[in-house]
Amino acid sequence: MPPDSLEPKPFVPMMPPVSPSQPSPTSPVSPVPSASPVPPMPDARPSSPALPPPRPDGRPLVAPESPAPIVPPTLPPLERGSTEKVSVPRVSHEPSYGTAPAASGHKSATVVSSLPMKSMQSVSLEAVCPESVVYGSEFRYELVVRNVGSAPVTGVRIEDELPVGSRYVGSDPPAEVNADRLGWAIGTLEAGAERRIVVRVKPAEEGEIRSRATVTCAAAVDAKTVVTRPRVSVAVSGPEVCKSGEETVFQIRVSNTGSGPAQGLLLQARLSEGLVHPQGAVIEAELSHLPAGETKTIPLKVQAAKAGLHAAQITVSAAGSPDATAKVAVNIVEPLLQVTQTGPGRCLVRGEPVYEITLSNPGTAATDPITVYAKLPESFEYLQASDTASYNTASRAVVWKLPGLAPGGTKTFTLKLRATSAGDGVLLTVAQAVPESAGQGVTGAGGLTVRPATRVLEAKAETPIKAEGIAAVRFEVIDLDDPVEVGKEAIYEIRVTNQGTGDCTNVQLVAAMADGTAYAGANGPTQVKAQGQHLVFDPIPNLAVKAEAVYRVKVRGSTAGDHRFRVQLTCDQVRTPVVKEESTRFVSE
């Protein structure tokens, strides 16, 4: 008998006799939700012709050609004649997947999917009654309720409607009698269990009598679903100290300590301004699901861009789990290089000034090896230096080398020069901390270029130096011929020499001739103008060191005697006039 039924069919307790070889049909019916009367369905069994309906006065009609009554024993044993079954459909977690049409001659039934069902409840009700009884004798029929499902059912109750024209005698177990309705409270029926109820009645009329039994129950299913909850946690670690320009790596450990897998994992990293990543200051990444009890490690590479204490904040979120946050800080250290130098800004030619060059590292990390170059000005020459310095004559530079400077460290060198000539110049010192290999910078999303850790540190210092010379003018006046005949020309040579260390500027000569002599001409670097007995020389703008200027002046004597030629010299460097005098004797024939 199929477990799922679509229609109820009441049992027929009294029918005309049939041959023993004739089968007793059993028809499935759909569940009866309540005890309300259900109209009887036509009997599908082959039987004798149907009896006519009762007359209006209530007395049964006798069918024509009915057989003669048979006298049975007083209480014959229960015979399994006509049976009817009622099934309460299954109740399960799994839905049914459609209804298949019934085969020809059978009623339709619900086709249940072959998918596995976690729990199923199904109750059937069967009525067993004799085919026929003798008028006036007591007979009994049996109601059988079964739990054909795999789960217990509760609140099972059977109700039966007494056939019209019959009287209730008793039942086992006793029934609850309410007018023409009988009821039995079965209660809980375990899976596979059955209960039987034997009902005894006595017909009061001749003809076909029917009873209608129904079963009701409370269906309950026990569906078990495991509810899991992920619990994500995050921890991040990294170096405590990092050098500016270096790449540093943070190790992010994401763990799931919950009872189920973590889905929809999203990792977010927020970087402070001293850390640079190509994606910017906020980095987001989706992670694959993380099973319960497992840990995943994700490396995060960033560039250290700015000295100081900087941090990365990591947040991990997942469906069904509160967000987890962790933070890591790194102290970004950076070496710095500064150079200063002290010494005189002015000196005399041939002076030997001494300069002090000081290197310092005010940063927070040690520098790479340092090379210091001090380039000399053109008017100076190298004498000596401290700390085993070397001098490159081609580049005119003094070179020092040292392994590096610790944070806060300093180093001082001395340099002695000599001024070879007057002039202005600059003492240029360049210090470079040069690593073994130099990389290129990395540009972040914000346009900030991160210097590589192997960058070159450079510092410069300049000291202007003025070498001043002292003008030392020497000049002389001589006559080239002595004595000279009256009426002829005497030639005087005026020689001006700068034998000092500085230039002479605006060199001015003035000559005075004795009475009895007259100017006859001159040649030299500037023009000479006669003003009475005085000769005025145009100034010499500049007379360099070791340079000289020579004039030759012609003077004609008109009277005999000892005549004097006096010359006076002044310049910017010699404010007190310097006078030279030459005596020439003019004679007559």
C-alpha positions as a Python dict, from the first residue, in 0.01 Angstrom:
ca = {
    (1, 'M'): (0, 0, 0),
    (2, 'P'): (160, 330, -97),
    (3, 'P'): (244, 559, 195),
    (4, 'D'): (106, 872, 31),
    (5, 'S'): (-269, 866, -51),
    (6, 'L'): (-485, 1119, -224),
    (7, 'E'): (-851, 1012, -142),
    (8, 'P'): (-1030, 862, 160),
    (9, 'K'): (-1246, 558, 114),
    (10, 'P'): (-1467, 437, 403),
    (11, 'F'): (-1475, 76, 486),
    (12, 'V'): (-1782, -136, 409),
    (13, 'P'): (-1848, -351, 711),
    (14, 'M'): (-2135, -558, 564),
    (15, 'M'): (-2145, -681, 209),
    (16, 'P'): (-2301, -977, 39),
    (17, 'P'): (-2091, -1288, 66),
    (18, 'V'): (-1815, -1342, -184),
    (19, 'S'): (-1622, -1649, -269),
    (20, 'P'): (-1319, -1720, -51),
    (21, 'S'): (-1098, -1705, -357),
    (22, 'Q'): (-1204, -1350, -433),
    (23, 'P'): (-942, -1098, -303),
    (24, 'S'): (-1035, -827, -59),
    (25, 'P'): (-939, -501, -225),
    (26, 'T'): (-747, -244, -34),
    (27, 'S'): (-766, 111, -161),
    (28, 'P'): (-533, 390, -46),
    (29, 'V'): (-695, 710, 60),
    (30, 'S'): (-561, 1055, 138),
    (31, 'P'): (-530, 1173, 499),
    (32, 'V'): (-839, 1278, 685),
    (33, 'P'): (-758, 1609, 851),
    (34, 'S'): (-1055, 1609, 1087),
    (35, 'A'): (-1342, 1404, 1206),
    (36, 'S'): (-1590, 1567, 972),
    (37, 'P'): (-1789, 1324, 759),
    (38, 'V'): (-1636, 1232, 428),
    (39, 'P'): (-1864, 1121, 150),
    (40, 'P'): (-1817, 755, 62),
    (41, 'M'): (-1640, 666, -260),
    (42, 'P'): (-1772, 401, -495),
    (43, 'D'): (-1650, 55, -411),
    (44, 'A'): (-1395, -61, -667),
    (45, 'R'): (-1446, -428, -579),
    (46, 'P'): (-1653, -658, -793),
    (47, 'S'): (-1966, -735, -599),
    (48, 'S'): (-2324, -825, -631),
    (49, 'P'): (-2559, -567, -771),
    (50, 'A'): (-2591, -263, -554),
    (51, 'L'): (-2884, -239, -316),
    (52, 'P'): (-3145, 24, -386),
    (53, 'P'): (-3144, 327, -157),
    (54, 'P'): (-3351, 312, 163),
    (55, 'R'): (-3707, 423, 162),
    (56, 'P'): (-3812, 758, 307),
    (57, 'D'): (-3959, 591, 616),
    (58, 'G'): (-3610, 465, 707),
    (59, 'R'): (-3682, 95, 657),
    (60, 'P'): (-3438, -89, 436),
    (61, 'L'): (-3543, -208, 98),
    (62, 'V'): (-3489, -571, 20),
    (63, 'A'): (-3308, -630, -303),
    (64, 'P'): (-3479, -861, -541),
    (65, 'E'): (-3343, -1210, -560),
    (66, 'S'): (-3155, -1171, -232),
    (67, 'P'): (-3023, -1491, -87),
    (68, 'A'): (-3186, -1658, 209),
    (69, 'P'): (-3044, -1552, 544),
    (70, 'I'): (-2777, -1770, 696),
    (71, 'V'): (-2780, -1824, 1072),
    (72, 'P'): (-2423, -1770, 1206),
    (73, 'P'): (-2288, -1871, 1546),
    (74, 'T'): (-2365, -1652, 1838),
    (75, 'L'): (-2032, -1459, 1816),
    (76, 'P'): (-1836, -1572, 1519),
    (77, 'P'): (-1460, -1504, 1513),
    (78, 'L'): (-1339, -1192, 1339),
    (79, 'E'): (-1292, -1259, 975),
    (80, 'R'): (-1075, -1050, 750),
    (81, 'G'): (-1322, -968, 490),
    (82, 'S'): (-1349, -610, 360),
    (83, 'T'): (-1064, -381, 466),
    (84, 'E'): (-1006, -11, 412),
    (85, 'K'): (-690, 184, 482),
    (86, 'V'): (-634, 554, 537),
    (87, 'S'): (-283, 699, 531),
    (88, 'V'): (-161, 1028, 670),
    (89, 'P'): (103, 1162, 430),
    (90, 'R'): (469, 1182, 515),
    (91, 'V'): (612, 1495, 669),
    (92, 'S'): (973, 1560, 588),
    (93, 'H'): (1242, 1828, 552),
    (94, 'E'): (1264, 1756, 183),
    (95, 'P'): (997, 1890, -59),
    (96, 'S'): (813, 1657, -294),
    (97, 'Y'): (897, 1703, -659),
    (98, 'G'): (560, 1664, -835),
    (99, 'T'): (271, 1419, -870),
    (100, 'A'): (278, 1129, -1110),
    (101, 'P'): (-44, 1022, -1278),
    (102, 'A'): (-197, 697, -1150),
    (103, 'A'): (-199, 390, -1363),
    (104, 'S'): (-518, 284, -1530),
    (105, 'G'): (-766, 154, -1274),
    (106, 'H'): (-579, 304, -978),
    (107, 'K'): (-602, 634, -802),
    (108, 'S'): (-329, 897, -840),
    (109, 'A'): (-53, 912, -580),
    (110, 'T'): (210, 1171, -492),
    (111, 'V'): (554, 1082, -624),
    (112, 'V'): (818, 1173, -366),
    (113, 'S'): (1164, 1267, -484),
    (114, 'S'): (1432, 1008, -435),
    (115, 'L'): (1644, 1267, -261),
    (116, 'P'): (1732, 1153, 92),
    (117, 'M'): (1499, 1274, 365),
    (118, 'K'): (1632, 1345, 710),
    (119, 'S'): (1299, 1270, 885),
    (120, 'M'): (964, 1131, 765),
    (121, 'Q'): (626, 1086, 932),
    (122, 'S'): (341, 879, 787),
    (123, 'V'): (34, 730, 957),
    (124, 'S'): (-204, 475, 804),
    (125, 'L'): (-547, 362, 926),
    (126, 'E'): (-691, 23, 827),
    (127, 'A'): (-1045, -111, 891),
    (128, 'V'): (-1102, -487, 890),
    (129, 'C'): (-1465, -615, 895),
    (130, 'P'): (-1660, -932, 800),
    (131, 'E'): (-1815, -958, 459),
    (132, 'S'): (-2165, -1023, 604),
    (133, 'V'): (-2344, -1095, 929),
    (134, 'V'): (-2686, -1227, 1026),
    (135, 'Y'): (-2950, -980, 1123),
    (136, 'G'): (-2982, -939, 1499),
    (137, 'S'): (-2643, -1095, 1583),
    (138, 'E'): (-2351, -904, 1731),
    (139, 'F'): (-2039, -870, 1519),
    (140, 'R'): (-1703, -695, 1554),
    (141, 'Y'): (-1466, -506, 1330),
    (142, 'E'): (-1109, -386, 1388),
    (143, 'L'): (-937, -49, 1335),
    (144, 'V'): (-557, -67, 1293),
    (145, 'V'): (-348, 251, 1305),
    (146, 'R'): (21, 229, 1210),
    (147, 'N'): (313, 472, 1204),
    (148, 'V'): (482, 369, 882),
    (149, 'G'): (721, 664, 891),
    (150, 'S'): (1066, 703, 1039),
    (151, 'A'): (978, 954, 1313),
    (152, 'P'): (732, 947, 1602),
    (153, 'V'): (393, 1116, 1570),
    (154, 'T'): (201, 1272, 1856),
    (155, 'G'): (-160, 1352, 1932),
    (156, 'V'): (-290, 1045, 1745),
    (157, 'R'): (-672, 1018, 1774),
    (158, 'I'): (-917, 791, 1600),
    (159, 'E'): (-1284, 871, 1559),
    (160, 'D'): (-1549, 640, 1414),
    (161, 'E'): (-1905, 710, 1310),
    (162, 'L'): (-2149, 433, 1401),
    (163, 'P'): (-2326, 282, 1102),
    (164, 'V'): (-2686, 389, 1065),
    (165, 'G'): (-2915, 117, 1195),
    (166, 'S'): (-2662, -34, 1437),
    (167, 'R'): (-2600, -13, 1811),
    (168, 'Y'): (-2265, 19, 1989),
    (169, 'V'): (-2202, -274, 2221),
    (170, 'G'): (-1841, -211, 2335),
    (171, 'S'): (-1479, -186, 2227),
    (172, 'D'): (-1126, -269, 2335),
    (173, 'P'): (-1000, -24, 2445),
    (174, 'P'): (-1321, 145, 2558),
    (175, 'A'): (-1434, 432, 2338),
    (176, 'E'): (-1542, 780, 2418),
    (177, 'V'): (-1906, 779, 2311),
    (178, 'N'): (-2065, 1099, 2191),
    (179, 'A'): (-2407, 1027, 2037),
    (180, 'D'): (-2326, 825, 1726),
    (181, 'R'): (-1952, 900, 1732),
    (182, 'L'): (-1682, 693, 1898),
    (183, 'G'): (-1336, 827, 1983),
    (184, 'W'): (-1002, 687, 2107),
    (185, 'A'): (-704, 901, 2216),
    (186, 'I'): (-397, 701, 2113),
    (187, 'G'): (-139, 968, 2200),
    (188, 'T'): (217, 916, 2077),
    (189, 'L'): (289, 648, 1821),
    (190, 'E'): (653, 561, 1772),
    (191, 'A'): (797, 492, 1431),
    (192, 'G'): (693, 146, 1309),
    (193, 'A'): (441, 97, 1592),
    (194, 'E'): (72, 9, 1555),
    (195, 'R'): (-239, 11, 1772),
    (196, 'R'): (-550, -204, 1721),
    (197, 'I'): (-903, -120, 1831),
    (198, 'V'): (-1176, -389, 1829),
    (199, 'V'): (-1531, -248, 1805),
    (200, 'R'): (-1842, -456, 1875),
    (201, 'V'): (-2177, -349, 1729),
    (202, 'K'): (-2516, -504, 1673),
    (203, 'P'): (-2712, -432, 1355),
    (204, 'A'): (-3075, -332, 1405),
    (205, 'E'): (-3178, -338, 1042),
    (206, 'E'): (-3127, -544, 735),
    (207, 'G'): (-2923, -410, 449),
    (208, 'E'): (-2582, -254, 395),
    (209, 'I'): (-2441, -54, 676),
    (210, 'R'): (-2127, 156, 667),
    (211, 'S'): (-1906, 322, 927),
    (212, 'R'): (-1654, 598, 865),
    (213, 'A'): (-1335, 607, 1075),
    (214, 'T'): (-1083, 890, 1067),
    (215, 'V'): (-739, 937, 1223),
    (216, 'T'): (-578, 1267, 1316),
    (217, 'C'): (-230, 1334, 1450),
    (218, 'A'): (16, 1611, 1514),
    (219, 'A'): (313, 1586, 1284),
    (220, 'A'): (650, 1698, 1423),
    (221, 'V'): (986, 1685, 1255),
    (222, 'D'): (1327, 1718, 1412),
    (223, 'A'): (1548, 1908, 1166),
    (224, 'K'): (1907, 1960, 1275),
    (225, 'T'): (2113, 2240, 1122),
    (226, 'V'): (2459, 2318, 1250),
    (227, 'V'): (2506, 2695, 1288),
    (228, 'T'): (2869, 2792, 1260),
    (229, 'R'): (3031, 3122, 1334),
    (230, 'P'): (3372, 3231, 1211),
    (231, 'R'): (3591, 3436, 1439),
    (232, 'V'): (3873, 3606, 1256),
    (233, 'S'): (4172, 3758, 1430),
    (234, 'V'): (4471, 3937, 1286),
    (235, 'A'): (4826, 3993, 1404),
    (236, 'V'): (5096, 4187, 1225),
    (237, 'S'): (5470, 4190, 1282),
    (238, 'G'): (5765, 4363, 1123),
    (239, 'P'): (6107, 4513, 1193),
    (240, 'E'): (6130, 4761, 1477),
    (241, 'V'): (6382, 4977, 1293),
    (242, 'C'): (6409, 5048, 922),
    (243, 'K'): (6643, 5272, 729),
    (244, 'S'): (6488, 5546, 521),
    (245, 'G'): (6465, 5443, 158),
    (246, 'E'): (6471, 5073, 237),
    (247, 'E'): (6194, 4825, 161),
    (248, 'T'): (6038, 4681, 473),
    (249, 'V'): (5801, 4383, 494),
    (250, 'F'): (5512, 4343, 739),
    (251, 'Q'): (5389, 3987, 801),
    (252, 'I'): (5009, 3980, 842),
    (253, 'R'): (4869, 3664, 1007),
    (254, 'V'): (4494, 3611, 969),
    (255, 'S'): (4348, 3332, 1184),
    (256, 'N'): (4001, 3179, 1210),
    (257, 'T'): (3937, 3052, 1563),
    (258, 'G'): (3563, 3008, 1505),
    (259, 'S'): (3353, 2701, 1435),
    (260, 'G'): (3301, 2756, 1062),
    (261, 'P'): (3481, 2884, 755),
    (262, 'A'): (3528, 3258, 712),
    (263, 'Q'): (3380, 3380, 384),
    (264, 'G'): (3412, 3719, 213),
    (265, 'L'): (3742, 3806, 376),
    (266, 'L'): (3853, 4164, 312),
    (267, 'L'): (4191, 4296, 426),
    (268, 'Q'): (4254, 4669, 457),
    (269, 'A'): (4586, 4833, 541),
    (270, 'R'): (4619, 5202, 629),
    (271, 'L'): (4970, 5348, 611),
    (272, 'S'): (5099, 5663, 778),
    (273, 'E'): (5272, 5929, 569),
    (274, 'G'): (5620, 5785, 619),
    (275, 'L'): (5530, 5455, 447),
    (276, 'V'): (5473, 5438, 72),
    (277, 'H'): (5299, 5171, -136),
    (278, 'P'): (5219, 5186, -511),
    (279, 'Q'): (4844, 5160, -433),
    (280, 'G'): (4851, 5457, -198),
    (281, 'A'): (4793, 5508, 173),
    (282, 'V'): (4491, 5270, 185),
    (283, 'I'): (4539, 4919, 48),
    (284, 'E'): (4251, 4671, 13),
    (285, 'A'): (4265, 4308, -94),
    (286, 'E'): (4007, 4028, -106),
    (287, 'L'): (4122, 3698, 44),
    (288, 'S'): (3999, 3346, -25),
    (289, 'H'): (3787, 3175, 239),
    (290, 'L'): (3965, 3059, 553),
    (291, 'P'): (3855, 2728, 709),
    (292, 'A'): (3804, 2707, 1083),
    (293, 'G'): (4124, 2657, 1280),
    (294, 'E'): (4353, 2770, 1001),
    (295, 'T'): (4590, 3066, 968),
    (296, 'K'): (4701, 3250, 657),
    (297, 'T'): (5011, 3476, 634),
    (298, 'I'): (5017, 3767, 388),
    (299, 'P'): (5335, 3975, 337),
    (300, 'L'): (5295, 4351, 284),
    (301, 'K'): (5594, 4528, 127),
    (302, 'V'): (5626, 4904, 171),
    (303, 'Q'): (5896, 5164, 123),
    (304, 'A'): (6025, 5369, 415),
    (305, 'A'): (6006, 5729, 299),
    (306, 'K'): (6034, 5959, 599),
    (307, 'A'): (6230, 5946, 923),
    (308, 'G'): (6032, 5904, 1245),
    (309, 'L'): (5791, 5660, 1407),
    (310, 'H'): (5532, 5541, 1155),
    (311, 'A'): (5260, 5278, 1167),
    (312, 'A'): (5046, 5044, 958),
    (313, 'Q'): (4692, 4958, 1077),
    (314, 'I'): (4550, 4629, 951),
    (315, 'T'): (4176, 4551, 955),
    (316, 'V'): (4024, 4217, 849),
    (317, 'S'): (3650, 4165, 806),
    (318, 'A'): (3450, 3852, 723),
    (319, 'A'): (3083, 3757, 697),
    (320, 'G'): (2943, 3671, 1039),
    (321, 'S'): (3252, 3778, 1230),
    (322, 'P'): (3335, 4109, 1398),
    (323, 'D'): (3616, 4306, 1241),
    (324, 'A'): (3966, 4237, 1369),
    (325, 'T'): (4228, 4511, 1389),
    (326, 'A'): (4600, 4508, 1455),
    (327, 'K'): (4867, 4777, 1440),
    (328, 'V'): (5242, 4771, 1394),
    (329, 'A'): (5490, 5057, 1429),
    (330, 'V'): (5833, 5094, 1275),
    (331, 'N'): (6098, 5351, 1359),
    (332, 'I'): (6235, 5481, 1031),
    (333, 'V'): (6590, 5604, 1081),
    (334, 'E'): (6778, 5820, 835),
    (335, 'P'): (7144, 5919, 814),
    (336, 'L'): (7226, 6283, 748),
    (337, 'L'): (7552, 6449, 647),
    (338, 'Q'): (7662, 6805, 716),
    (339, 'V'): (7994, 6979, 657),
    (340, 'T'): (8121, 7309, 796),
    (341, 'Q'): (8457, 7482, 763),
    (342, 'T'): (8620, 7771, 940),
    (343, 'G'): (8923, 7983, 853),
    (344, 'P'): (9029, 8335, 750),
    (345, 'G'): (8846, 8497, 465),
    (346, 'R'): (9138, 8736, 392),
    (347, 'C'): (9510, 8689, 389),
    (348, 'L'): (9821, 8846, 243),
    (349, 'V'): (9999, 8707, -54),
    (350, 'R'): (10250, 8452, 69),
    (351, 'G'): (10040, 8409, 378),
    (352, 'E'): (9961, 8056, 501),
    (353, 'P'): (9603, 8038, 627),
    (354, 'V'): (9477, 7723, 807),
    (355, 'Y'): (9121, 7595, 765),
    (356, 'E'): (8925, 7350, 980),
    (357, 'I'): (8670, 7119, 808),
    (358, 'T'): (8413, 6943, 1030),
    (359, 'L'): (8181, 6658, 924),
    (360, 'S'): (7872, 6566, 1131),
    (361, 'N'): (7584, 6319, 1115),
    (362, 'P'): (7277, 6466, 1293),
    (363, 'G'): (7059, 6179, 1165),
    (364, 'T'): (6936, 5863, 1336),
    (365, 'A'): (7133, 5607, 1134),
    (366, 'A'): (7498, 5556, 1046),
    (367, 'T'): (7621, 5682, 712),
    (368, 'D'): (7791, 5487, 439),
    (369, 'P'): (8167, 5542, 381),
    (370, 'I'): (8247, 5910, 331),
    (371, 'T'): (8484, 6081, 89),
    (372, 'V'): (8571, 6448, 137),
    (373, 'Y'): (8702, 6670, -143),
    (374, 'A'): (8848, 7022, -76),
    (375, 'K'): (8909, 7212, -400),
    (376, 'L'): (9165, 7495, -372),
    (377, 'P'): (9117, 7840, -527),
    (378, 'E'): (9351, 7939, -808),
    (379, 'S'): (9558, 8184, -604),
    (380, 'F'): (9646, 7927, -335),
    (381, 'E'): (9867, 7624, -318),
    (382, 'Y'): (9849, 7315, -97),
    (383, 'L'): (10093, 7289, 193),
    (384, 'Q'): (9966, 7013, 425),
    (385, 'A'): (9655, 6845, 577),
    (386, 'S'): (9570, 6616, 867),
    (387, 'D'): (9454, 6253, 868),
    (388, 'T'): (9668, 6123, 583),
    (389, 'A'): (9501, 6330, 316),
    (390, 'S'): (9607, 6304, -46),
    (391, 'Y'): (9646, 6586, -298),
    (392, 'N'): (9546, 6558, -662),
    (393, 'T'): (9745, 6810, -862),
    (394, 'A'): (9529, 6770, -1171),
    (395, 'S'): (9205, 6862, -995),
    (396, 'R'): (9375, 7080, -730),
    (397, 'A'): (9177, 6894, -461),
    (398, 'V'): (9270, 6753, -122),
    (399, 'V'): (9097, 6416, -55),
    (400, 'W'): (9010, 6241, 276),
    (401, 'K'): (8839, 5902, 320),
    (402, 'L'): (8672, 5760, 631),
    (403, 'P'): (8449, 5453, 689),
    (404, 'G'): (8140, 5650, 795),
    (405, 'L'): (7982, 5842, 1079),
    (406, 'A'): (7764, 5701, 1353),
    (407, 'P'): (7441, 5884, 1445),
    (408, 'G'): (7543, 6207, 1615),
    (409, 'G'): (7911, 6155, 1526),
    (410, 'T'): (8156, 6422, 1406),
    (411, 'K'): (8500, 6432, 1241),
    (412, 'T'): (8736, 6730, 1195),
    (413, 'F'): (9016, 6780, 941),
    (414, 'T'): (9272, 7065, 906),
    (415, 'L'): (9405, 7212, 583),
    (416, 'K'): (9696, 7455, 539),
    (417, 'L'): (9733, 7665, 225),
    (418, 'R'): (9959, 7938, 92),
    (419, 'A'): (9846, 8243, -102),
    (420, 'T'): (10055, 8265, -415),
    (421, 'S'): (9901, 8578, -560),
    (422, 'A'): (9648, 8839, -483),
    (423, 'G'): (9294, 8760, -582),
    (424, 'D'): (8951, 8635, -478),
    (425, 'G'): (8866, 8268, -461),
    (426, 'V'): (8648, 8008, -292),
    (427, 'L'): (8755, 7706, -88),
    (428, 'L'): (8491, 7446, -186),
    (429, 'T'): (8454, 7130, 26),
    (430, 'V'): (8222, 6846, -81),
    (431, 'A'): (8151, 6540, 140),
    (432, 'Q'): (7978, 6233, -7),
    (433, 'A'): (7856, 5919, 168),
    (434, 'V'): (7862, 5667, -115),
    (435, 'P'): (7731, 5308, -76),
    (436, 'E'): (7871, 5017, -267),
    (437, 'S'): (7576, 5023, -509),
    (438, 'A'): (7323, 5297, -566),
    (439, 'G'): (6963, 5220, -659),
    (440, 'Q'): (6685, 5432, -802),
    (441, 'G'): (6395, 5583, -616),
    (442, 'V'): (6042, 5444, -602),
    (443, 'T'): (5745, 5669, -682),
    (444, 'G'): (5431, 5608, -477),
    (445, 'A'): (5068, 5668, -576),
    (446, 'G'): (5079, 6021, -434),
    (447, 'G'): (5378, 6120, -647),
    (448, 'L'): (5623, 6104, -357),
    (449, 'T'): (5959, 5972, -472),
    (450, 'V'): (6120, 5749, -213),
    (451, 'R'): (6497, 5767, -210),
    (452, 'P'): (6655, 5423, -214),
    (453, 'A'): (6838, 5303, 91),
    (454, 'T'): (7157, 5298, -119),
    (455, 'R'): (7137, 5668, -206),
    (456, 'V'): (7434, 5904, -203),
    (457, 'L'): (7439, 6159, 77),
    (458, 'E'): (7615, 6483, -13),
    (459, 'A'): (7700, 6797, 179),
    (460, 'K'): (7886, 7109, 68),
    (461, 'A'): (8060, 7405, 230),
    (462, 'E'): (8214, 7713, 71),
    (463, 'T'): (8449, 7968, 220),
    (464, 'P'): (8532, 8283, 17),
    (465, 'I'): (8900, 8376, 46),
    (466, 'K'): (9065, 8703, -58),
    (467, 'A'): (9440, 8709, -97),
    (468, 'E'): (9565, 9063, -73),
    (469, 'G'): (9907, 9179, -198),
    (470, 'I'): (10121, 9478, -80),
    (471, 'A'): (10235, 9715, -344),
    (472, 'A'): (10609, 9789, -323),
    (473, 'V'): (10692, 10046, -587),
    (474, 'R'): (11045, 10117, -686),
    (475, 'F'): (11129, 10374, -947),
    (476, 'E'): (11447, 10536, -1068),
    (477, 'V'): (11548, 10829, -1284),
    (478, 'I'): (11878, 10826, -1474),
    (479, 'D'): (12027, 11034, -1752),
    (480, 'L'): (12160, 10835, -2039),
    (481, 'D'): (12419, 11098, -2140),
    (482, 'D'): (12623, 11315, -1906),
    (483, 'P'): (12769, 11569, -1977),
    (484, 'V'): (12565, 11713, -2260),
    (485, 'E'): (12653, 12009, -2483),
    (486, 'V'): (12442, 12315, -2451),
    (487, 'G'): (12179, 12318, -2719),
    (488, 'K'): (12157, 11947, -2735),
    (489, 'E'): (11909, 11708, -2570),
    (490, 'A'): (11964, 11511, -2258),
    (491, 'I'): (11758, 11191, -2225),
    (492, 'Y'): (11619, 11086, -1887),
    (493, 'E'): (11488, 10730, -1833),
    (494, 'I'): (11218, 10691, -1571),
    (495, 'R'): (11169, 10325, -1469),
    (496, 'V'): (10877, 10234, -1236),
    (497, 'T'): (10874, 9873, -1102),
    (498, 'N'): (10616, 9700, -879),
    (499, 'Q'): (10827, 9466, -673),
    (500, 'G'): (10558, 9408, -411),
    (501, 'T'): (10284, 9138, -386),
    (502, 'G'): (9995, 9357, -485),
    (503, 'D'): (9905, 9560, -785),
    (504, 'C'): (9968, 9930, -798),
    (505, 'T'): (9679, 10132, -929),
    (506, 'N'): (9658, 10488, -1056),
    (507, 'V'): (10033, 10537, -1071),
    (508, 'Q'): (10087, 10912, -1118),
    (509, 'L'): (10423, 11077, -1226),
    (510, 'V'): (10503, 11448, -1221),
    (511, 'A'): (10844, 11584, -1334),
    (512, 'A'): (11002, 11926, -1278),
    (513, 'M'): (11266, 12069, -1510),
    (514, 'A'): (11540, 12310, -1402),
    (515, 'D'): (11557, 12662, -1537),
    (516, 'G'): (11767, 12675, -1852),
    (517, 'T'): (11613, 12352, -1980),
    (518, 'A'): (11311, 12289, -2196),
    (519, 'Y'): (11091, 11986, -2276),
    (520, 'A'): (11179, 11831, -2609),
    (521, 'G'): (10955, 11519, -2612),
    (522, 'A'): (10890, 11185, -2444),
    (523, 'N'): (10768, 10830, -2499),
    (524, 'G'): (10627, 10572, -2261),
    (525, 'P'): (10307, 10386, -2162),
    (526, 'T'): (10110, 10712, -2119),
    (527, 'Q'): (10115, 11058, -2264),
    (528, 'V'): (10323, 11339, -2118),
    (529, 'K'): (10206, 11700, -2117),
    (530, 'A'): (10431, 12002, -2053),
    (531, 'Q'): (10295, 12272, -1826),
    (532, 'G'): (10572, 12532, -1799),
    (533, 'Q'): (10869, 12369, -1631),
    (534, 'H'): (10652, 12077, -1517),
    (535, 'L'): (10572, 11760, -1701),
    (536, 'V'): (10250, 11583, -1614),
    (537, 'F'): (10221, 11212, -1698),
    (538, 'D'): (9887, 11057, -1757),
    (539, 'P'): (9819, 10796, -1475),
    (540, 'I'): (9902, 10430, -1522),
    (541, 'P'): (9574, 10255, -1429),
    (542, 'N'): (9732, 9936, -1300),
    (543, 'L'): (10082, 9818, -1251),
    (544, 'A'): (10081, 9449, -1181),
    (545, 'V'): (10317, 9267, -952),
    (546, 'K'): (10666, 9247, -1107),
    (547, 'A'): (10552, 9476, -1389),
    (548, 'E'): (10736, 9793, -1483),
    (549, 'A'): (10674, 10105, -1684),
    (550, 'V'): (10955, 10293, -1861),
    (551, 'Y'): (10942, 10650, -1986),
    (552, 'R'): (11215, 10838, -2179),
    (553, 'V'): (11197, 11214, -2158),
    (554, 'K'): (11408, 11452, -2373),
    (555, 'V'): (11522, 11783, -2226),
    (556, 'R'): (11722, 12047, -2417),
    (557, 'G'): (11962, 12265, -2220),
    (558, 'S'): (12003, 12630, -2316),
    (559, 'T'): (12258, 12734, -2056),
    (560, 'A'): (12567, 12570, -1925),
    (561, 'G'): (12575, 12440, -1574),
    (562, 'D'): (12449, 12160, -1345),
    (563, 'H'): (12081, 12117, -1407),
    (564, 'R'): (11851, 11894, -1200),
    (565, 'F'): (11557, 11674, -1325),
    (566, 'R'): (11318, 11585, -1041),
    (567, 'V'): (11037, 11320, -1067),
    (568, 'Q'): (10757, 11258, -809),
    (569, 'L'): (10550, 10932, -791),
    (570, 'T'): (10222, 10859, -615),
    (571, 'C'): (9966, 10571, -642),
    (572, 'D'): (9662, 10442, -458),
    (573, 'Q'): (9879, 10220, -243),
    (574, 'V'): (10145, 10489, -175),
    (575, 'R'): (9982, 10810, -69),
    (576, 'T'): (10310, 10987, 31),
    (577, 'P'): (10494, 11103, -279),
    (578, 'V'): (10822, 10934, -363),
    (579, 'V'): (11074, 11176, -522),
    (580, 'K'): (11373, 11094, -736),
    (581, 'E'): (11621, 11348, -879),
    (582, 'E'): (11890, 11325, -1147),
    (583, 'S'): (12166, 11590, -1213),
    (584, 'T'): (12299, 11657, -1563),
    (585, 'R'): (12586, 11890, -1653),
    (586, 'F'): (12541, 12094, -1965),
    (587, 'V'): (12865, 12237, -2110),
    (588, 'S'): (12943, 12490, -2383),
    (589, 'E'): (13216, 12453, -2647),
}
